[in-house]
Every structure is written in structure tokens, then in C-alpha cells.
Amino acid sequence: MAILINGINIEEQVINDEIERLRPQYEQIMREKSPEQREKELRQWSRENVIERELIRQAALAEDKPVEAQRVEQEYQYLIDQHGGREKFFERFQLTEDRVGEVKNDIEQRIKVESFLTEITAEVAEPTEQEILDFYNEYQEYFLSAETIHAAHIVKHHKPGPDKKKNIKEMERLLGKLRQGADFQTLARQHSDCPDNAGDLGTFGRGQMVQAFEDQAFNTDPGHYTDVFETEFGFHIVYVIERNTPELIPVDDVRDKIQQELINRARQKALEDFVDAAKEKADIKDA
């Protein structure tokens, strides 16, 4: 269903396009809801987005601030370059020469909207020191250093055929030697398929190794080694040398990040306040 916003008709296809733009992210977030609920809510969200964008567009154009023709031409040329030249640009958007004026008019309107949005959000105050400290204390879980471990491993890479069973037996034999007190580094140098540095992998965090390897390594205490386990690369025994637990990063090290986050939130609030006020005054109805 189309919408009339202050007398401007917004076709239903505009809402449908917004639905498809939002769908991948929305369905990921709202997986627990039924398909019917998701579709209804997605349409509502999309409709609101379209209304808000149109209200901002109308307000920006109402200011009637001129845009330099040179800037429009630069943006137009940038679009052409981004699409591989004039011919491909025209083909991509099914343009003809007589519609170039429409394209440039759209560019001019976009520039006006961008300038208007900048004006709305430009006057937000810099966060105070207390606001920075309050944010830091409230969201300390976001300011923890990453958990890392220093580990070494013995590995036998996968080989086709009967060698796989041979590898398992060899790794179980090495595990038995470790349990009897054998030195891990010595066994790694002598028997691992990656003997360099006695199998030392250095320090790494979560997400840097394949999941099966990470699960085993991060669930093993320092000074201990895992049982034999398998990944897509082969069979492993991991020895955890050291674990660095997450620590709170000093506020001075994240001050700039917090300041920017608070500024972004204040700008978003200013925009939301503008849209809410515009909705109250607007004539919005289904067409």
C-alpha cells in the first residue's frame, strides 16, 4: 500500500525495496519469531524507515539552499567512474541521454539531505569527563583485553589410507610417553610433522585457530596438555605454556573511543528527536 506524506505519494514498491534491503539482517536477529511475525514486523520497520527518510528529505529541500553545479558534476562523474565508464553506467541503470537531468537532480537532492543531516547533528556537545567515566564503568566488559594463551603442539598431518590409523597409534604412543614424564619439546622436535621451535605456536587469541583446536587449547590449564584430538589438519596434542586472562584496559587508553561513541549516540539522539517532532506535525496516511 502506498503512503501519502505531506501530500507526496510514496509508492508501495519503495517500501518493498526497503523490506528486501533489511531482510538479511532482520531475519538473522529475529530468528526466534514465526515467519508470519517476522514478515509483519519487517514491513512495519521498513514503512517507518521510508517515512522517516521522506520527512528528512522534505525538510532538507524546504531549506532551499543551493548546491554548487560543480559539486553535482563531480558526483555525477564519480558515479560514472565507479560503474566502469559512461556506457556501463547507462546500461546498469537503463538510462538514456534525456534522463541525465533526473540523475543530476537526484544527486543534488542527496547532497542537500547530507548537508541537512550534518546541520542537525553538528551542535551536539562534547561529552564531559564524568560522562566518559560513567560510560567506562557501565560497560567495562567492552574494555577488557583479549584472552590469549601461549601453547605448543605435536601434530601428525592427515594422510590418505591406512596411514590415518597409524597416525592415531603414534599420537597415542607419544601421549603415553608424556604421561610418563617425557619432555614435550623433545618429543615435538623428534616426532611432530611441524618440529620447528619444538612445536611452539607462540601466543594467540580466540578466533585465530580452527574451532576444534581452539576449544581444546582454551579449555586446558597452563602446564598441562590435551588428549589426542583431531582437526581437519590432522591429530594434535597441545601443551598450554601460559594463559593471559582478560584485564581491564585503563580508561586513558580508550578515552578517544568512548568519546567518539558518546558523540555518535548524541548525534543519533538529535536525529531521532528531529524525526519524532517532524512526525507529530506531518500528514501521513495510506493512499
Protein Blocks (a to p, Z undefined) as FASTA:
>chain_A
ZZdeehiacdfklmmmmmmmmmmmmmmmmmmpcfklmmmmmmmmmmmmmmmmmmmmmmmm
mnopacdfklmmmmmmmmmmmnopjklmmmmnopafklmmmmmmmmmmmmmmmmmmmmmm
mmpccddfklmmmmmmmmmmmmcccdddddddddddddehjllmmmmmmmmmmmmmmmno
pafklmmmmmpcblggghpabjadehiacfklmmmmmmccehiacdddddfkbccddddf
bdcddddddfklmmmmmmmmmmmmmmmmmmmmmmmmmmmmpccddZZ
